């Protein structure tokens, strides 16, 4: 039974992090509130704080998750077979922003601005 509870905790944390990313894209990091994330999910702010002790922890974990995903994609692209120039081209196409609305870039630039 303990394994099931742990999975539920991990699933809830993942939901909260995904909602945080969505709300951050809508409102910007400076205007994001824990209450906004909770409302987005239809849960209480207390439940968000059960999983993340502060807004700062929530944002850091969201960005950590984004970075982990980005690095994993980069490693796949770099490890792919092919000519080195073609692989470099794929890396650049994958990671340079495609538009001003590129979500990953938008959040990283917003984070750098806040820092």
C-alpha positions in Angstrom: 0.0 0.0 0.0 2.9 2.4 0.7 4.0 2.2 -2.9 0.6 3.3 -4.1 0.6 6.4 -1.8 4.1 7.3 -3.1 2.9 7.1 -6.7 0.0 9.4 -5.8 2.4 11.9 -4.2 4.6 11.8 -7.3 1.7 12.2 -9.6 0.3 15.2 -7.7 3.7 16.9 -7.6 4.0 16.4 -11.4 0.5 17.9 -11.9 1.4 20.8 -9.7 4.6 21.4 -11.6 2.8 21.2 -15.0 0.1 23.6 -13.8 2.8 26.0 -12.5 4.4 26.0 -15.9 1.1 26.8 -17.6 0.2 29.6 -15.1 3.7 31.0 -15.4 3.3 31.2 -19.2 0.0 33.0 -18.8 0.9 35.4 -15.9 4.7 35.6 -15.9 6.8 34.5 -13.0 6.7 37.9 -11.3 2.9 37.7 -11.1 2.5 34.0 -10.4 0.9 33.2 -7.1 0.6 29.8 -5.4 -3.1 30.5 -5.2 -3.2 30.8 -9.0 -1.6 27.4 -9.4 -4.1 25.9 -6.9 -7.1 27.5 -8.7 -5.8 26.2 -12.1 -5.9 22.7 -10.7 -9.1 23.1 -8.6 -7.2 22.3 -5.3 -6.4 24.3 -2.2 -3.2 26.4 -1.8 -2.5 24.3 1.3 -2.2 21.2 -0.9 0.3 23.0 -3.1 2.2 24.0 0.1 2.1 20.4 1.3 4.2 19.4 -1.7 6.3 22.6 -2.0 7.1 24.6 1.0 7.3 28.0 -0.8 6.7 29.7 -4.1 10.4 29.8 -4.6 10.7 26.0 -4.2 7.8 25.5 -6.5 9.4 27.6 -9.2 12.9 26.1 -8.8 11.4 22.6 -9.1 9.4 23.6 -12.2 12.6 24.9 -13.8 14.6 21.9 -12.8 12.0 19.7 -14.4 12.1 21.8 -17.6 15.9 21.7 -17.6 16.0 17.9 -17.2 13.6 17.5 -20.1 15.6 19.8 -22.3 18.9 18.1 -21.5 17.5 14.7 -22.2 16.3 15.9 -25.6 19.7 17.4 -26.3 21.5 14.2 -25.4 19.2 12.2 -27.8 19.9 14.7 -30.6 23.6 14.7 -30.0 23.8 10.9 -29.7 21.9 10.4 -33.0 23.9 9.0 -35.9 24.9 11.2 -38.8 27.4 13.7 -40.0 28.7 16.0 -37.2 27.5 19.1 -39.1 24.0 17.6 -39.6 23.9 16.8 -35.9 24.9 20.3 -35.0 22.3 21.6 -37.3 19.7 19.4 -35.6 20.8 20.7 -32.1 20.5 24.3 -33.2 17.1 23.8 -34.8 15.9 22.0 -31.7 17.1 24.5 -29.2 17.0 27.9 -30.8 13.6 29.6 -30.2 11.2 29.0 -33.2 9.1 32.0 -32.3 8.6 34.6 -29.6 6.0 32.1 -28.1 8.5 29.3 -27.6 7.5 28.2 -24.1 10.8 26.9 -22.8 12.7 30.0 -23.9 9.9 32.3 -22.7 10.1 30.8 -19.1 14.0 30.8 -19.1 14.1 34.4 -20.2 11.5 35.4 -17.6 13.5 33.6 -15.0 16.7 35.4 -15.9 14.8 38.7 -15.8 13.6 37.9 -12.3 17.1 36.8 -11.2 
